[in-house]
Amino acid sequence: MSKERKIKRKSPKVKGPKLKPFRKNWDLYLLIFPVLIYFIVFKYIPMYGVQIAFKDFIAVEGILGSPWVGFEHFERFFDSFYFERLISNTLLIGLYELAVGFPIPIILALLINEVRNKYFKSFIQTITYAPHFLSVVVVVGMMFLLLSPQTGIVNQIIVLFGGEPISFMTEPGWFKTLYVFSGIWQNMGWSSIIYLAALSAVDPQLHEAAEIDGASRLQRIWHINLPSIKPTIIIMLILQCGSILGVGFEKVFLMQNSLNMSASDVISTHVYRTGILGSEYSYSAAIGLFESVVNLVILLLVNYTARKVNKVSLW
């Protein structure tokens, strides 16, 4: 008996199916390549130096040659007499910015979106965007001029109404308010751009239907515009919550003086004094690592809560 040979036909294999999206969208991946290089070189590679937070760093010995001390620098920071002041000042400023500064760009975007005259709308946008392009040095300089007890226009108005001049820039009680509201004035227009972009995607037919049903403009804002940009608001809230302890250095340092130190001393300025001026690199690295870890934990908690409650999250 002759054996029948069974010819097995092999299905043609698609060469590199996993690489097909890359070949198809190579131009888009090429555009993002410089961004990846930037993050690798300036964000991930420097993480190698984080280990000095657990070492007694000696410059001549290098990172690998420096002796390992474990959590000694963290314990020193937690036991220091200024630990409570640094944490409270940093946290209060972060929460103050979140409570007051976060809703204002949303409100501004909703108001600008309701302007029907395109020329007036462009004028308002230009006026509100312009302060964002001023440097921090210029903004703080303007604050010193406007709030000066002798020549500042604010104190002149107070005196005109029978009050006493207030030294705004040296009194600790005014520091957080001045820091937060000057930041709102500088950045609220720029921060509103993303909400205006989200509002531009709202279906006009929803407004037309609501208007036919007799809904007022305020009702349409509350029941149409706000729910439409809710995912964007949640994402921006998560991102801002992830930097509550990340109070910037430049503006605080420029506004800081010996008289308002009790309210203006934050983690970033303390790291500058100990790390740059005091050359305690390991100790300042430990403080910076502690701040980053706390911010990461807050980000994870807020993201988890947002995903459970609103089904919207970063990941």
PyMOL commands that set and color helices and strands:
alter all, ss='L'
color gray80, all
select helices_A, chain A and resi 17-24+26-54+62-65+72-79+83-101+103-113+118-133+136-146+153-160+172-191+193-199+204-212+217-228+230-241+250-255+261-264+267-277+281-310
alter helices_A, ss='H'
color red, helices_A
deselect
rebuild
show_as cartoon
